[in-house]
Amino acid sequence: VAQPATLVRRTAWEAVGGVDEALAMAMDYDLWWKLFKRFGAPAYVPEYLAVNREHRGTKTATKRSLHYREAMSVVRKHHGVLPV
């Protein structure tokens, strides 16, 4: 999910408690899981709403192993297991 292009209704955000501020790397991923479990699949809009710029200085790029570990814990939290 390209985070800059997401729109979330305030009522939905509040219903799931927003982002988990205890997470450092995968708070958006955790949010997508909570929204999906509560409201179902997100709607897809086939137009460009935003772009995602990748560069070497991002947290995802500089802390890749921490990002993967946290994302895997989010999957376990919401899915029960980590599918391989």
C-alpha positions in Angstrom: 0.0 0.0 0.0 1.5 3.3 -1.0 1.0 5.2 2.2 0.9 8.7 0.7 -2.0 7.7 -1.5 -4.2 6.3 1.2 -7.3 8.0 2.4 -9.0 6.7 5.6 -12.2 7.9 7.0 -11.8 9.4 10.5 -14.6 7.2 11.8 -12.7 4.1 10.6 -9.4 5.4 12.0 -11.0 6.0 15.4 -12.8 2.6 15.3 -9.5 0.7 15.0 -7.6 3.0 17.4 -5.3 4.6 14.7 -1.7 3.5 14.5 0.1 1.6 17.2 2.8 4.2 18.3 4.8 1.4 20.0 5.7 0.2 16.5 8.7 2.0 14.8 8.8 0.4 11.4 5.4 -1.2 10.5 2.8 1.0 12.1 1.1 1.6 8.7 1.1 -2.2 8.0 -0.5 -2.8 11.4 -3.1 -0.2 10.6 -3.9 -1.8 7.2 -4.5 -5.2 9.0 -6.8 -3.6 11.6 -8.8 -1.8 8.9 -9.1 -4.9 6.8 -10.2 -7.1 9.7 -12.8 -4.5 10.8 -14.1 -3.3 7.4 -12.9 -5.7 4.7 -10.8 -5.1 1.6 -9.9 -1.5 0.8 -11.4 0.1 -2.3 -9.0 0.5 -5.3 -9.0 3.8 -7.2 -7.4 3.3 -10.6 -6.1 6.9 -10.9 -2.8 8.2 -9.7 -3.3 10.0 -6.4 0.3 10.3 -5.2 3.8 8.9 -5.9 6.1 7.1 -3.6 9.8 8.2 -3.8 12.4 5.6 -2.8 15.8 6.6 -1.6 18.6 5.2 0.5 17.9 7.2 3.6 14.5 5.8 4.5 14.0 3.8 7.6 12.9 0.9 5.4 16.2 1.0 3.5 18.5 1.7 6.4 16.9 -0.7 8.9 15.7 -3.5 6.6 16.1 -6.3 9.1 14.3 -4.4 11.9 11.5 -3.6 9.4 11.1 -7.3 8.4 11.1 -8.5 12.0 8.4 -5.9 13.0 6.3 -6.6 9.9 6.5 -10.4 10.6 5.3 -9.8 14.2 2.4 -7.7 12.8 1.4 -10.6 10.6 1.6 -13.1 13.5 -0.5 -10.7 15.6 -3.3 -10.4 13.1 -3.1 -13.7 11.2 -2.0 -16.0 14.0 0.9 -17.5 12.0 3.5 -16.4 9.6 2.7 -18.0 6.2 5.9 -19.1 4.4 
